[in-house]
Amino acid sequence: MTLENISLERLKGGIQVVRVNRPAVLNALNTATLGELRTALQEIARDEAIRVLILTGSGEKAFIAGADISEMSGKNPSQGIGFAQLGHEVTKLLELMPKPTIAAVNGFALGGGTELALACDFILASERAVFGQPEVGLGVIPGFGATVRLAKFVGIPRAKELIFSGKRIKADEALRIGLVNQVFPADAFWSEVLKVAEQISAHSAGAIRQAKRLLNEFGEVTGLNYKLDSGAQAFGQLFGTADQREGMAAFLEKRKPEFKGVENI
């Protein structure tokens, strides 16, 4: 598999590291990157030698700073739905992966970045991490499952606040509200993440697989398809509206958007 947007590294103990590798654009997610992630995760799921998966981002600034607005801004509703559905394929591969998945959030995790982290079994954060769902400021909504998954981490009222306001929160606040499991100093972050991964990989892979399956069933992960498809449809239908065009144009032009109100959809 030829990789241009992600990198793969196998560590001792069956620990597989997947890095989104577009540091020049803060690891933003475009169609090609999501496609590479989908293929890699499909192969990882089948590889019995892999015991733990760590998802992270390249560089010092970002985990994944969201979707690539320069690509996304020109999409029509059907293309928006397709983009969301591709994101759902990736997040479901993470969520239903038959081995533990850790999101190692080393910097900005915004929009789709937070959504990919939410699809992992749990999140470990650097003290430099920043989370947020800023999509409403672009005239759309979270497209990769935050409308379903964020509430499982922080509860419905707080999920509504974060999505409706689009505000960013730092690592200490993310820890306080239950979004992340642990926060580590930046200079020790990767070594601490590996300690957690190594502790998990030392145990029975079969036992952990069964525990994950039961926990996922308890959290109704197996019933996600309808909810996620509804989210993809709603996300896509916002493309082509005046607010979506204005929100994404303002982002690309580095100015404050002037929303007039979304048309009936």
C-alpha positions as MATLAB code, in Angstrom:
seq = 'MTLENISLERLKGGIQVVRVNRPAVLNALNTATLGELRTALQEIARDEAIRVLILTGSGEKAFIAGADISEMSGKNPSQGIGFAQLGHEVTKLLELMPKPTIAAVNGFALGGGTELALACDFILASERAVFGQPEVGLGVIPGFGATVRLAKFVGIPRAKELIFSGKRIKADEALRIGLVNQVFPADAFWSEVLKVAEQISAHSAGAIRQAKRLLNEFGEVTGLNYKLDSGAQAFGQLFGTADQREGMAAFLEKRKPEFKGVENI';
ca = [
       0.000    0.000    0.000;
       1.413    3.379   -1.077;
       0.855    5.987    1.613;
       1.067    9.725    1.012;
      -1.059   11.099    3.851;
      -0.571    8.693    6.745;
       2.342    6.681    8.128;
       2.413    3.305    9.842;
       4.870    2.092   12.467;
       4.900   -1.292   14.206;
       6.430   -1.291   17.697;
       7.365   -4.179   19.939;
       4.568   -5.975   21.726;
       2.225   -5.762   18.744;
       1.636   -2.013   19.121;
       0.616   -0.423   15.819;
       0.969    3.347   15.427;
      -1.086    5.124   12.755;
      -0.118    8.764   12.162;
      -2.002   11.220   10.038;
       0.968   12.727    8.242;
       0.045   16.112    6.750;
       1.784   18.458    9.225;
       1.922   21.349    6.741;
      -1.896   21.578    6.960;
      -2.106   20.473   10.602;
      -3.067   16.936    9.488;
      -6.377   18.077    8.019;
      -8.572   15.296    6.651;
      -9.257   15.244    2.928;
     -10.784   12.454    0.856;
      -7.420   10.880    0.058;
      -6.386   10.811    3.725;
      -9.664    9.229    4.797;
      -9.281    6.654    2.028;
      -5.803    5.714    3.225;
      -7.033    5.477    6.801;
      -9.895    3.210    5.717;
      -7.575    0.828    3.872;
      -4.994    0.757    6.663;
      -7.590    0.139    9.371;
      -9.156   -2.693    7.375;
      -5.751   -4.384    7.163;
      -4.966   -3.746   10.830;
      -8.273   -5.312   11.865;
      -7.288   -8.528   10.074;
      -3.721   -8.673   11.418;
      -3.693  -10.980   14.433;
      -0.170   -9.867   15.378;
      -1.423   -6.392   16.236;
      -2.615   -6.126   19.832;
      -3.089   -2.362   20.337;
      -3.629    0.520   17.906;
      -2.506    4.093   18.632;
      -3.908    6.858   16.418;
      -1.999   10.143   16.461;
      -0.850   13.045   14.291;
       2.536   14.052   12.889;
       4.333   17.166   14.041;
       4.155   19.089   17.295;
       1.077   21.235   16.672;
      -1.803   18.981   15.732;
      -3.448   15.622   16.177;
      -5.967   16.351   13.399;
      -7.109   19.954   13.024;
     -10.345   18.995   11.259;
     -11.490   18.386    7.712;
      -9.697   20.084    4.834;
     -11.905   23.133    4.257;
     -10.210   23.970    0.953;
     -11.492   20.655   -0.442;
     -14.785   20.598    1.423;
     -15.946   24.131    0.603;
     -16.926   23.342   -2.983;
     -19.001   20.244   -2.317;
     -22.680   19.968   -3.192;
     -25.193   18.096   -0.983;
     -24.604   14.659   -2.515;
     -20.838   15.131   -2.302;
     -21.188   16.301    1.297;
     -23.148   13.167    2.168;
     -20.512   11.004    0.481;
     -17.711   12.732    2.395;
     -19.541   12.209    5.690;
     -20.189    8.554    4.857;
     -16.482    8.029    4.138;
     -15.729    9.579    7.531;
     -18.242    7.209    9.099;
     -16.530    4.226    7.494;
     -13.268    5.267    9.138;
     -14.775    5.991   12.553;
     -16.719    2.716   12.583;
     -13.549    0.807   11.700;
     -11.923    2.393   14.756;
     -14.923    1.834   17.000;
     -15.505   -1.777   15.986;
     -11.808   -2.674   15.674;
     -11.339   -6.113   17.326;
      -8.475   -4.752   19.427;
      -8.036   -1.695   21.666;
      -7.662    1.711   20.050;
      -6.067    4.706   21.772;
      -6.306    8.276   20.500;
      -3.022    9.987   21.417;
      -3.968   13.657   21.028;
      -0.755   15.627   20.819;
      -2.172   19.025   19.786;
      -5.189   20.478   17.988;
      -8.091   18.022   17.656;
     -10.824   20.051   16.018;
     -13.904   19.008   14.076;
     -13.151   15.692   12.411;
     -10.084   15.374   14.631;
     -12.181   15.245   17.775;
     -14.570   12.903   15.963;
     -11.841   10.396   15.077;
     -10.606   10.546   18.670;
     -14.155    9.884   19.933;
     -14.287    6.723   17.814;
     -11.291    5.275   19.679;
     -11.747    3.341   22.922;
     -10.329    6.222   24.952;
      -8.328    9.409   24.592;
      -4.961   10.324   26.117;
      -3.981   13.971   25.763;
      -0.883   16.103   25.863;
      -1.139   19.229   27.984;
      -0.995   21.080   24.643;
      -4.130   19.390   23.300;
      -7.118   21.485   22.247;
     -10.519   20.022   21.382;
     -13.576   21.478   19.691;
     -16.436   21.045   17.246;
     -16.362   24.351   15.325;
     -18.544   23.233   12.395;
     -21.481   25.568   13.119;
     -19.105   28.443   12.395;
     -18.756   27.010    8.886;
     -22.479   26.707    8.323;
     -22.562   22.918    8.787;
     -22.628   20.382   11.619;
     -20.160   17.718   12.775;
     -20.149   15.204    9.926;
     -18.218   12.230   11.283;
     -20.340   11.201   14.258;
     -19.912   13.720   17.084;
     -23.692   14.185   17.206;
     -23.816   10.530   18.282;
     -20.560    9.886   20.130;
     -19.736   13.091   22.002;
     -22.670   12.657   24.379;
     -21.370    9.199   25.353;
     -18.246   10.877   26.694;
     -19.602   14.069   28.255;
     -23.429   13.739   28.390;
     -26.091   15.270   26.151;
     -26.323   18.774   27.714;
     -22.562   19.349   27.562;
     -22.359   17.850   24.053;
     -25.061   20.301   22.960;
     -23.132   23.203   24.493;
     -19.900   22.235   22.753;
     -21.534   21.672   19.360;
     -23.878   24.680   19.485;
     -21.155   27.093   20.659;
     -18.303   25.707   18.572;
     -15.935   26.659   21.385;
     -12.523   25.135   21.954;
     -11.462   23.573   25.218;
      -7.981   22.859   26.515;
      -6.709   19.568   27.867;
      -7.399   20.309   31.535;
     -11.036   21.155   30.794;
     -11.360   18.068   28.582;
     -10.141   15.974   31.502;
     -12.548   17.647   33.922;
     -15.611   16.900   31.788;
     -14.607   13.326   30.999;
     -13.634   13.728   27.355;
     -10.110   12.434   27.975;
      -8.830    9.793   30.372;
      -5.453   11.295   31.236;
      -3.380   14.406   30.465;
       0.417   14.186   30.348;
       3.206   16.794   30.154;
       4.180   17.487   26.556;
       7.792   16.386   27.002;
       6.734   13.007   28.439;
       3.574   12.514   26.402;
       4.667    9.821   23.974;
       6.478    7.729   26.582;
       3.394    7.825   28.819;
       1.126    6.800   25.924;
       3.416    3.857   25.204;
       3.307    2.785   28.860;
      -0.485    2.538   28.645;
      -0.319    0.662   25.330;
       2.306   -1.736   26.658;
       0.243   -2.463   29.755;
      -2.717   -3.395   27.548;
      -0.657   -5.431   25.070;
       0.745   -7.568   27.896;
      -2.701   -9.040   28.601;
      -4.785  -11.630   26.792;
      -5.797  -10.331   23.364;
      -8.778  -12.682   23.318;
     -10.028  -11.540   26.699;
      -9.689   -7.876   25.750;
     -11.486   -8.507   22.444;
     -14.447  -10.011   24.264;
     -14.471   -7.241   26.862;
     -14.492   -4.608   24.123;
     -17.312   -6.380   22.288;
     -19.476   -6.470   25.399;
     -18.726   -2.860   26.329;
     -19.551   -1.753   22.798;
     -22.831   -3.636   22.858;
     -23.697   -2.041   26.192;
     -23.052    1.349   24.621;
     -25.200    0.447   21.603;
     -22.326    0.739   19.141;
     -23.858   -2.039   17.062;
     -26.958    0.117   16.534;
     -25.085    3.156   15.204;
     -25.779    2.787   11.479;
     -29.173    4.508   11.432;
     -27.985    7.385   13.637;
     -24.787    7.892   11.663;
     -26.571    7.776    8.320;
     -29.051   10.371    9.561;
     -26.117   12.541   10.584;
     -24.463   12.158    7.181;
     -27.693   13.143    5.431;
     -28.113   16.240    7.615;
     -24.454   17.202    7.124;
     -24.658   16.877    3.355;
     -27.927   18.772    3.032;
     -26.269   21.863    4.493;
     -23.879   22.062    1.527;
     -24.956   24.594   -1.054;
     -26.778   26.747    1.505;
     -25.838   30.401    1.806;
     -24.571   29.879    5.346;
     -22.315   26.992    4.317;
     -20.828   28.968    1.416;
     -20.309   32.021    3.630;
     -18.898   30.060    6.578;
     -16.288   28.200    4.561;
     -15.390   31.206    2.423;
     -14.839   33.246    5.581;
     -12.612   30.510    7.019;
     -10.485   30.368    3.878;
     -10.345   34.178    3.670;
      -9.479   34.436    7.377;
     -12.376   36.696    8.300;
     -15.467   36.520   10.507;
     -18.503   35.017    8.742;
     -21.695   36.998    8.277;
     -24.511   34.466    8.432;
     -27.912   35.407    6.992;
     -29.843   32.301    8.044;
     -29.926   28.873    6.452;
     -32.560   28.149    3.815;
     -35.216   25.575    4.611;
     -33.753   22.129    3.961;
];
